[in-house]
Structures are given as structure tokens and as C-alpha cells.
Amino acid sequence: MAMWNPWRGCKKCSDGCLHCYIHKGDSKREVNTNDIIKTKDFEKPIEKLKNGNYKMKAGIVYLCFSTDFLIEEADGWRNDCWKMIKERQDCTFLFLTKRIDRFIKCIPDDWNDGYDNVVVCCTIENQKNADYKLEIFKDLPIKHKCITAQPLLEKINIEKYLDNIELVVCRRRICYKC
């Protein structure tokens, strides 16, 4: 398992963002999360060792876990990422997004019905967002789909959206008092 964050930073876009670990962590490190910047790891999946092998091992790659892969500010960089993802067929790239309504605007020209090595997780947190986002998600050309309900802010019913979903992850919001 590897992590790949080609950019960092994020902007709040839904009810679940109030409890976002990215904003909390950046605040502790005195980093402005609103600054969307390319990282030094941008080309990490295609970096090679002296012997010609990839530095990043084959397997699952968690993509953009310190941002959102579909964030608007990264539109100019995303096509390069898709090229690297396509090159690394030995890896499965998994990303979560709260911006599934931007998906069609963000896919490469050769996407067709999806890449075999990409898993897209639509993130929801309440019934309002589930109904809006999953209605879009169910019809998108994605080969591997999952739903992530976190932070789960209220009881939700997503049964009508479960066709062709490979995995559902739920995590309710937990608050600890200091």
C-alpha cells in the first residue's frame, strides 16, 4: 500500500467538511489548507530506481488523501496524473471525493467506461448529500465504485443506490472531550 498526494490543500464543500481531518491537521501544523499546491511527490508513481524499476511498489495506491482529486484548483495538473495512472497498470489507484458532480469534467479523453486500475469512492455524510451525490454517482462510467459515509452525521438510507457498488464504508462522527 502506498500514498500519493500530487497536491495538497482543500476547500470545504459539504456538511462533512466541518469535521475534516485535513483542516484540523493543517491547523495544528499552521498550514493554510486553502492553498492548493503541487507537492514534491507529484511524479511519485513513475519515479524510477537506477535499475529502471519503479520506486513505488505495485499494489494499492491511496490517491489524494490530503486533498480531493477532483478539486477545481487542480484541473491543470490532473491530466498528467491520469497519464501516470494509466502507465502504472500494476497499481490500483483509489481516491475519495466529495466532488463527484465534477467527475465527468475531470476524466481523460480515453476514459470510456473507466480504467481497470481506478477505484472511485463517493463520500457522503447525510441524507441530503447521499441523495444528491449518489444519484449522479450511480450513472457515471466507473468500473470500480465504492461509497464512503464519513463522517456519518445522521441516519441515512442508501439502499436504492447500491447496484454496482463494490464496497460501503461507514464511520460515524466520534467526539472526544479533552
N, C-alpha and C positions, 0 to 999 in steps of 0.2 A: 504494500500500500504506500502510495506517495501523495504528497500535497503539491499542487501547482497553483500559485497565485500570480498570474501575469500582471495584475494591477491590484491596487488596494484602495480602500476608501469606499464609502457608500452613502446614500441619502435615503432617509426614511420615506417609505412609500405606502405603508399599510398599518393596520392596527397593531400587528405583532411587533412592529419595529420599536415600539415603546420599550420593549424588554430585550432588545437586541444585544447579544454578546459582543458584537463587533464594536458598537458605540461605547459600551461600558469598558471594554479592554483598552480601546484607544484613549478614552478619557483618563484612565489610570496612568497611561504612558505619556500623557499630554500631547497626543497626536490629534490633529484635526481630521476627523473621519470624513468630513465633507470634501476634502481634497482627494480627487480620484487621480492616482498617479500610477504610471507604469513601474513595475518593480524590476530589480536586477535579475529576477528569475523568469523574465518574460519568455526566453527561449529554452527554458529548462528541459522540456521533453525531447528536444533534438540536439542537445549538447552531447558531444562525444568524448570518449576517452582517447588516449594516444593510439590505442589498438583499433580504433574505429567503432567500437561498441558504444551504445548509448549509455550515458551516465545513469539516467533514470531507468530503473528496472521495469520489466514488463509486469503487468498486473493492473489493479485498480488505482486510478488517479483521482483524488478528490480535488475538483477544479473550483477555484474561486470561493473558498470557504472563509475568506476575509473581505468579501465583496459580493456582488451579484454579477454573474456572467453576462446578463442582458442589460446592465445599467447603460443608460444613454451615453454617458461621458466616455465609454469605451468603444463606441461604434467604429471609430477609426482604427482600432487595434484588433478587433475581433476576427476579421478575415484572416490575418496572419495566424491567429490561434487555430482557426478551423483547418488551415493548411497543415499545421503541426499535428493536430488531432488525426487528420486523415493519413499522414505519414506514419504515425505510431499505431498501426493496426494491432500490435501486440499489447496495447494498453486499452483499458476500458475507462473512459472519462465520465465521471459522474458530477453533475452540478445541480444545485438547488436554486430556484429563482422565485421571487415574489413578483416578478415582472413577466409572467407568461403571456400577457397580452402583447408583448413586443416580439415574441418568438419569430413569427413569420418575417418580420423586418430584419432579423438578425442572422438568418441562416444563409449558408453559401449557395451559390447557383447550382451546384451539383448535389444538393441535399436529397432531392427526390422524396422518397418515403423515409429518409433518415439514414444515418450512419450506423452500422452494426456495433461500433465501439463507443456509442454515446448513450448514457442514461440521463434522462431529464426528470428532475423531481420538482413538482409544482408545490410550493409552500403556501399553506393556508393556516388560518388561526381562529376563524369564527364562521358562522353560517353565511353571513353576508359575503365574505371573501370566497368561501367554498363555492357558493352558487355562481358567483361572477367568474372566478378563475377556472374552475373545473368544467364549466360549460364551454369555455374556449379550449381548454387542455384536451378534452375528450376527442375533438376533431382534428387535432394537429398531427402532421405526418412525423411521428416519432416512433421508432421501433421499440424502445425500452422506456417505459413510463413508470414513475412512482409518485406517490403523494406523501408529503411530509406535513403533518399537522402539528406545528410547533412554533411558538408556544401556543398550546391549545387554550384559548381564552374562555371557551364556553362549550357546552354540549353541541355537537354537530351531527348531521345525518348526511353521509356521502354515498350511500348505497347505490343510488342511480348513476353514479359516475365511475363505478369500479370495473366496467368492462375494459379489458386490455391493460389493466393496471397490474404490474408485477409485484409491487410492494407498497404497503402503507405503514408509515412510521408516525406514532403519536407520542407527544410528550407534553404533559400539562405544565403550566407555569408553576414553579415552586418558589416560594419566597422564604428566605431565612432571615431571622432577626439577628442582628449583631449583638 
